[in-house]
Amino acid sequence: MKTSLQTRRGFIQALGAAGVLTARLRSAEPQRYKAAIIGRTGGGDYGHGFDTIFQGLENVSVEAIADANPAGLEKAAGRAGAKRKYADYREMLRKERPQLVSIAPRQPDCHKEMALAAIEVGAHCIVEKPFTEHLDDADEIVKAAKARGVQIVVGHKNRYTSMFARMKRLLDEGFFGQALEMRVQGKQDRRAGGEDLIVLGTHDFDTMRYFFGDPRECFARVTAGGKSITKSDVHKGREPMLVAGDTVRAMFQFPNNVQCSWQSVKSDDGWNVGPRGAERWGFHIFGTQRILAYYSLSEPLFYDSPFLGHKTQVSEWKPLPDPKNWPPAAHEGNLARDLIHAIENGTKPLCSGEDGRWTVEMVSAVYESQRLDRPVPFPLKDRRNPLLRF
């Protein structure tokens, strides 16, 4: 016959086991996050969908949105499903204490102040590209985030598409042989040259690094009207960022003897207007076995030869095959999911703050090479914007 002491012990043990089981069940539940959005109607607005970037995430609640423009705030709050609205993003951050923040404006002149304010309250950030206009601003954000243990994702969305992931994996697997050269054309619309360089060129530079690693040096030529730029050519672009030149031609040296070139050229024959629905943006990668081609609004193709149109070769452009270990993990296809994955696993996001800073550094290197009239190595020693030093 059991004594009352034995019965009591069994009851306590049962409670303990139930507590452990409850804890395990709770730990299996996804962590919930409070999110907030910072926009700026009329000054970069909400970027490319950065007001709705948390939609579809069951464990994220959009608590608040901030915008100094009342009409813009009202519309964006409806799109985002935000519960509360603020005119001042600093007030929003202080009161709401979000864990996730979308810094949405496309124009980067406000990114440093917004990011530092979010980091100060311990929020992890998604930042629209370009990460910053000035390299020393990017340095400041990355340093602050590291000090607070905050994760940053930068909106270079190419990395998050299955199309670019496919190209990356095939390059890594050696499908194209040893990569020799990448040739990239900027968008080359009415913003050809310096504005194309920072608006779209940052995407291209991030793609280069995604494929080939950190560049070692840059050599570039920036011209206006066919002549090397001077201080008088530095101005604010259509989007209010410092730019210079109507034509940019830049070369970057990467590890394993890979060379990448980028150009955005002003022409007088309609090249910078083009047929409606067509873009000049695209690239070729030449390997020792095959050639990869991609142009905007189309699917990537490969040419089963290292030579274009060589008379001894018979080939045609074909769709890319599936690489090994395909498809990518779910979080690799979504910026917000990638940020949460990095937070919960202590890993680096697919496009981190350091990655965003690299794109700004590559833009700076183009102008620095032109200013000094020589190749410049990475990392840049002078972190100030070269356009302020012509």
C-alpha positions in Angstrom: 0.0 0.0 0.0 1.4 3.4 -1.0 2.0 5.9 1.7 0.9 9.6 1.5 4.5 10.6 1.0 4.9 8.3 -2.0 1.6 9.6 -3.4 2.8 13.2 -2.9 6.1 12.5 -4.6 4.4 10.9 -7.6 2.1 13.9 -7.9 5.1 16.3 -7.8 6.9 14.2 -10.4 3.9 14.2 -12.7 3.6 18.0 -12.3 7.3 18.3 -13.2 6.9 16.1 -16.3 3.9 18.1 -17.4 5.8 21.4 -16.9 8.7 20.1 -19.1 6.3 19.0 -21.8 4.5 22.3 -21.7 7.8 24.1 -22.0 8.8 22.0 -24.9 5.5 22.7 -26.6 5.9 26.4 -26.0 9.5 26.4 -27.4 8.2 24.7 -30.5 5.8 27.6 -31.1 7.2 30.3 -33.4 8.4 33.5 -31.6 6.2 36.4 -32.3 7.5 39.8 -33.4 6.3 43.4 -33.2 7.1 45.3 -36.4 7.0 48.9 -37.4 7.4 50.7 -40.7 9.1 54.1 -41.4 8.2 55.8 -44.7 8.6 59.3 -46.2 6.0 60.2 -48.7 7.5 62.6 -51.3 11.0 61.7 -50.2 11.6 58.2 -51.3 8.1 57.0 -50.3 8.0 53.3 -49.3 10.6 52.0 -51.7 9.7 48.9 -53.7 7.0 47.4 -51.5 8.7 48.0 -48.1 5.4 49.0 -46.6 4.0 45.6 -47.1 7.1 43.6 -46.5 5.8 41.9 -43.4 2.5 40.7 -44.9 2.0 36.9 -45.0 4.2 36.3 -41.9 2.0 34.7 -39.3 4.3 35.5 -36.4 4.7 39.2 -37.2 2.3 41.9 -36.2 2.6 45.3 -37.8 2.0 47.5 -34.8 2.7 51.0 -36.2 3.8 53.1 -39.1 5.4 56.5 -39.3 5.3 59.2 -42.0 5.4 63.0 -41.7 3.0 63.4 -44.6 -0.6 62.9 -43.3 -2.1 61.8 -46.6 0.8 59.4 -47.3 0.6 58.0 -43.8 -3.1 57.3 -44.1 -2.7 55.4 -47.4 0.4 53.5 -46.3 -1.3 52.5 -43.0 -4.1 50.9 -45.0 -1.7 49.0 -47.2 0.4 47.8 -44.4 -2.4 47.0 -42.0 -0.7 49.0 -39.2 -2.6 49.4 -36.0 -1.3 52.9 -35.0 0.0 55.9 -37.0 2.7 58.4 -36.1 3.9 61.6 -37.8 7.3 61.2 -36.0 9.2 58.0 -36.4 11.4 58.7 -33.4 8.3 58.9 -31.2 7.0 55.7 -32.7 10.2 53.8 -31.9 10.3 55.1 -28.3 6.6 54.2 -27.6 6.2 51.0 -29.6 9.7 49.4 -29.0 9.4 47.2 -32.1 11.6 44.2 -32.7 11.5 44.6 -36.4 11.6 47.8 -38.5 11.3 48.4 -42.2 13.2 51.5 -43.3 11.3 52.0 -46.5 12.3 55.3 -48.3 14.1 54.7 -51.6 16.1 57.9 -51.3 19.0 57.1 -48.9 19.7 60.5 -47.4 17.6 59.6 -44.4 18.7 56.0 -43.9 21.5 56.7 -41.4 19.3 58.7 -39.0 16.4 56.2 -39.3 18.6 53.1 -38.9 20.5 54.5 -35.9 17.2 55.4 -34.2 15.9 51.9 -34.7 19.2 50.3 -33.5 19.1 52.4 -30.4 15.8 50.7 -29.3 17.3 47.3 -30.2 15.2 46.8 -33.4 16.4 44.6 -36.2 16.2 46.4 -39.6 15.3 45.9 -43.2 16.7 48.8 -45.2 15.8 49.7 -48.8 18.7 50.2 -51.2 20.9 52.1 -51.7 22.0 51.4 -48.1 23.4 54.9 -47.8 24.6 57.7 -50.1 27.9 58.1 -48.3 30.3 55.3 -47.3 31.1 56.8 -43.8 27.4 56.8 -43.1 27.3 53.0 -43.9 30.3 52.5 -41.6 28.4 54.2 -38.8 25.3 52.0 -39.2 27.2 48.8 -39.4 29.3 49.7 -36.3 26.2 50.6 -34.2 24.4 47.4 -35.3 27.3 45.3 -34.3 27.6 47.0 -30.9 23.9 46.3 -30.1 23.8 42.8 -31.6 21.2 43.9 -34.2 20.7 42.2 -37.6 20.3 44.2 -40.8 18.9 43.1 -44.2 19.5 45.4 -47.2 17.0 45.4 -50.0 19.2 44.0 -52.8 16.4 41.7 -53.9 18.3 39.8 -56.6 19.8 37.6 -54.0 16.3 36.6 -52.9 15.0 35.4 -56.3 15.2 31.8 -57.4 16.5 33.0 -60.7 19.7 34.5 -59.2 20.0 31.7 -56.7 20.0 29.3 -59.6 22.8 31.2 -61.4 24.8 31.4 -58.2 24.7 27.7 -57.5 25.5 26.8 -61.1 28.5 29.1 -61.0 29.7 27.5 -57.7 29.2 24.0 -59.1 31.4 24.8 -62.1 28.6 24.4 -64.7 30.2 27.2 -66.7 33.7 26.1 -66.1 36.1 28.6 -64.5 34.5 32.0 -64.6 36.7 34.5 -66.5 34.7 37.7 -67.0 31.4 39.3 -66.2 30.1 42.2 -68.4 27.3 44.3 -66.9 25.2 47.0 -68.6 23.4 49.5 -66.4 19.8 50.5 -67.1 21.1 53.4 -69.3 17.8 55.3 -69.4 17.6 59.1 -69.1 19.7 58.7 -65.9 22.7 57.2 -67.7 26.0 57.7 -66.0 26.4 58.7 -62.4 22.7 58.4 -61.4 22.4 55.0 -63.0 25.5 54.1 -61.0 24.1 54.6 -57.6 20.4 53.9 -58.3 20.8 50.6 -60.1 24.5 50.0 -60.1 24.4 49.1 -56.4 22.2 46.1 -57.4 24.7 45.1 -60.0 27.7 45.5 -57.7 25.9 43.4 -55.1 25.3 40.7 -57.7 29.0 40.7 -58.6 29.9 40.1 -54.9 27.1 37.5 -54.6 28.7 35.6 -57.4 32.4 36.1 -56.9 33.2 37.4 -53.4 34.9 40.7 -52.3 36.5 42.8 -55.0 40.2 43.6 -54.7 40.6 46.8 -56.8 38.7 49.1 -59.1 39.7 51.1 -62.1 37.2 53.5 -63.7 36.5 56.3 -66.1 33.7 58.8 -65.5 33.1 61.4 -68.2 30.6 64.1 -69.1 30.3 65.2 -72.7 33.2 63.0 -73.5 35.6 64.7 -71.0 36.7 63.6 -67.6 34.5 64.9 -64.8 35.5 67.9 -62.7 34.1 69.5 -59.6 31.7 71.5 -61.7 30.0 68.2 -62.9 29.0 67.1 -59.4 25.3 67.7 -58.8 22.2 66.3 -57.3 20.4 63.8 -59.5 16.7 63.4 -60.3 16.7 61.5 -57.0 18.5 63.8 -54.6 21.8 62.1 -54.4 25.2 63.4 -55.4 26.2 62.1 -58.9 28.6 63.1 -61.7 29.1 62.1 -65.3 26.8 60.9 -68.1 29.0 57.9 -68.9 30.6 55.5 -66.5 32.9 52.6 -67.4 34.3 50.6 -64.4 36.4 47.4 -64.0 36.7 45.4 -60.8 39.2 42.7 -60.1 37.8 39.7 -58.1 39.4 36.7 -56.5 40.4 33.7 -58.8 41.4 36.2 -61.6 37.7 37.1 -62.4 37.2 40.5 -63.9 33.8 42.3 -63.8 33.0 45.4 -65.9 30.1 47.8 -65.5 29.0 50.5 -67.9 26.3 53.1 -68.3 26.7 55.1 -71.5 25.1 58.3 -72.7 24.3 58.3 -76.5 22.5 60.7 -78.8 20.8 58.1 -81.1 17.9 57.1 -78.9 19.8 54.5 -76.9 18.9 56.1 -73.6 15.1 56.0 -74.4 14.7 52.7 -76.2 11.5 50.9 -77.2 8.7 50.9 -74.6 8.9 47.9 -72.3 12.6 47.2 -73.1 15.5 47.8 -70.8 19.3 47.8 -71.4 20.1 46.3 -68.0 21.7 42.8 -68.2 24.9 40.9 -68.1 27.0 38.1 -69.6 29.3 35.8 -67.7 32.0 34.1 -69.8 33.3 30.8 -68.4 35.9 28.4 -69.9 33.0 26.0 -70.8 29.8 28.0 -71.3 28.4 31.5 -71.3 25.6 32.8 -69.1 23.3 35.6 -70.3 20.6 37.6 -68.5 18.6 40.6 -69.4 15.9 42.4 -67.5 12.3 41.0 -68.1 13.6 37.7 -69.5 14.9 34.4 -68.2 18.6 33.6 -67.9 20.0 31.4 -70.7 23.3 29.6 -71.3 25.3 29.0 -74.5 27.0 25.7 -74.6 30.3 27.0 -75.7 32.9 29.5 -74.4 32.8 31.3 -77.7 30.0 33.5 -79.2 29.3 32.7 -82.8 32.6 30.8 -83.4 32.4 29.1 -86.8 33.6 25.8 -85.3 30.8 25.7 -82.7 27.2 24.7 -83.2 25.1 25.8 -80.3 22.0 27.7 -79.2 20.8 29.6 -76.1 19.1 27.2 -73.7 17.3 27.6 -70.3 19.4 26.9 -67.2 19.2 23.4 -65.7 18.5 22.9 -62.0 21.6 22.9 -59.8 22.2 20.4 -57.1 20.5 20.8 -53.7 17.6 22.6 -55.3 15.4 24.5 -54.4 16.8 27.0 -51.9 15.5 27.2 -48.3 12.2 29.1 -47.8 13.8 32.0 -45.9 16.2 32.7 -48.8 13.3 33.9 -50.9 12.0 36.6 -48.6 13.8 39.5 -47.0 11.7 39.5 -43.8 11.8 35.7 -43.3 15.6 35.9 -43.9 15.9 38.6 -41.2 13.9 36.4 -38.7 16.0 33.4 -39.6 19.2 35.3 -38.9 17.8 36.6 -35.6 16.7 33.1 -34.4 19.8 31.3 -35.6 22.5 33.8 -35.0 23.5 33.6 -38.7 24.3 36.2 -41.3 21.4 37.3 -43.5 21.6 36.6 -47.2 22.2 40.4 -47.8 23.5 41.9 -44.6 24.4 45.5 -43.6 28.0 44.6 -44.5 26.8 43.6 -48.0 24.9 46.8 -48.4 28.0 48.8 -47.3 30.1 47.0 -49.9 27.9 48.3 -52.7 28.3 51.9 -51.5 32.1 51.3 -51.3 32.2 50.1 -54.9 30.4 53.2 -56.0 32.8 55.3 -54.1 35.7 53.4 -55.6 34.5 54.3 -59.1 34.7 58.0 -58.4 37.9 57.7 -56.3 39.6 55.9 -59.2 38.6 58.7 -61.6 39.7 61.4 -59.1 43.1 59.8 -58.6 43.5 58.6 -62.2 44.6 55.1 -61.1 43.3 51.8 -59.8 42.3 51.9 -56.2 42.5 48.9 -53.8 39.8 47.7 -51.4 39.1 48.5 -48.6 39.1 52.2 -49.4 41.3 54.1 -46.9 39.5 57.4 -47.2 35.8 56.6 -46.3 34.5 60.1 -47.3 32.4 60.5 -50.5 34.9 61.2 -53.3 32.5 63.6 -55.0 33.0 66.0 -52.1 36.7 65.9 -52.7 37.1 66.7 -56.4 
